[in-house]
């Protein structure tokens, strides 16, 4: 169901909105590069057992070396992608 918003009306409505917070904008611009780095890290870990062992030995260092700022979400995502069980009981 359409409410009859044309491009001009949508543009006017968008101009009323406050700009996105700086952190959101920065995260949105960094996300594609971080995703590529994480995907490359996982791909290499899946094809190189020695590299995989080094990654699993210290996930935070592996992320830093891949140029990705380590945080809880990224470490959790990396664990999941590599099939590493979590420490949760």
C-alpha positions as CSV (number, residue, x, y, z in Angstrom):
1,X,0.0,0.0,0.0
2,X,1.5,3.3,-1.1
3,X,1.1,6.6,0.9
4,X,1.7,8.6,-2.2
5,X,5.2,9.8,-1.3
6,X,7.1,11.0,-4.3
7,X,10.8,11.8,-4.4
8,X,10.4,15.4,-3.5
9,X,8.3,14.6,-0.5
10,X,10.7,11.9,0.7
11,X,13.6,14.4,0.2
12,X,11.8,16.9,2.4
13,X,11.1,14.3,5.1
14,X,14.8,13.2,5.0
15,X,16.0,16.8,5.4
16,X,14.0,17.1,8.7
17,X,15.9,14.2,10.2
18,X,19.0,14.9,12.3
19,X,22.3,13.7,10.9
20,X,23.3,10.2,11.9
21,X,25.7,10.1,14.8
22,X,29.3,10.2,13.9
23,X,30.0,6.7,15.3
24,X,27.3,5.2,13.1
25,X,28.8,6.8,10.0
26,X,32.3,5.7,10.9
27,X,31.1,2.2,11.6
28,X,29.3,2.0,8.3
29,X,32.3,3.1,6.4
30,X,34.7,0.7,8.2
31,X,32.3,-2.3,8.0
32,X,33.1,-3.5,4.5
33,X,36.8,-3.4,5.0
34,X,36.5,-5.2,8.3
35,X,34.2,-7.8,6.8
36,X,36.8,-8.5,4.0
37,X,39.6,-8.8,6.5
38,X,37.6,-11.2,8.7
39,X,36.6,-13.3,5.7
40,X,40.2,-13.4,4.5
41,X,41.3,-14.4,8.0
42,X,38.8,-17.3,8.1
43,X,39.6,-18.4,4.6
44,X,43.3,-18.6,5.4
45,X,42.7,-20.3,8.7
46,X,40.6,-23.0,6.9
47,X,43.3,-23.7,4.3
48,X,46.4,-23.4,6.5
49,X,46.5,-25.6,9.7
50,X,49.6,-23.9,11.1
51,X,48.0,-20.4,10.6
52,X,44.7,-21.7,12.1
53,X,46.6,-22.9,15.2
54,X,48.1,-19.5,15.6
55,X,44.7,-17.8,15.2
56,X,43.1,-20.1,17.7
57,X,46.0,-19.5,20.2
58,X,45.1,-15.8,20.4
59,X,42.1,-14.5,18.6
60,X,42.6,-10.9,19.6
61,X,46.1,-10.8,18.2
62,X,45.0,-12.5,15.0
63,X,42.3,-9.8,14.6
64,X,44.8,-7.0,15.2
65,X,47.3,-8.5,12.7
66,X,44.4,-8.6,10.2
67,X,43.9,-4.9,10.7
68,X,40.6,-5.4,12.6
69,X,40.0,-3.8,16.0
70,X,39.2,-6.7,18.3
71,X,36.0,-6.6,20.3
72,X,33.7,-9.1,21.9
73,X,31.4,-9.3,18.9
74,X,34.1,-9.9,16.4
75,X,35.8,-12.4,18.6
76,X,32.5,-14.3,19.0
77,X,31.9,-14.1,15.2
78,X,35.4,-15.4,14.5
79,X,34.9,-18.3,17.0
80,X,31.7,-19.2,15.4
81,X,33.1,-19.1,11.9
82,X,36.1,-21.3,12.9
83,X,33.8,-23.7,14.8
84,X,35.4,-23.0,18.2
85,X,33.2,-23.8,21.2
86,X,32.5,-20.9,23.5
87,X,33.6,-20.7,27.1
88,X,30.0,-20.5,28.3
89,X,28.7,-23.2,30.5
